[in-house]
Amino acid sequence: MAGRAGRAAGSPRAEYDPQTRTLVQREEAKAVELSAAGLPASVVTVRRMRARYRREGVWGLVDHRATRLRSTLGRADERVIAALREVLETGRERSSGTLGRLRVYTGRLLAERYGDGVVPLPPAATSARARPRRRARAAGQCAPAPLALSEAGSPVRPDDGDGAG
């Protein structure tokens, strides 16, 4: 069996033998082993892992950060997302505007619906990290001021409509 070279099948390594080592000693040995393997772990971490394993089995040892479902807009309030979508949809036929203007219009709509300051907009940095500009541009919104998008999705200058400039 792998990891048991020179020992009878089923016999634990000396540092993990419950006949000669206490539970605390075995936890200490596991913490040292994990740290030596490049996974820094204290005795307390090993104890927590062991408790999770007893409760949940192997699933308790999984790093659940990788298993969480995430929204494309993170933890934004659903009312903000709905207002943002409504402002984008309303502005589809108008000037493409700026992200700053989009925030102002969204803030005004939220104030009209729910009262001033009841539903706060996320900080501008959070909005920038969500990259609404890319999503909006893909939908034909928030394009740079000198260009608009034709129905085919290609850039067209508003002055002559042929895209030649």
Summary of the structure (lengths in Angstrom):
residues: 165
radius of gyration: 28.9
end to end distance: 73.3
largest distance: 87.9
contacts: 348
relative contact order: 0.07
helix: 51%
strand: 2%
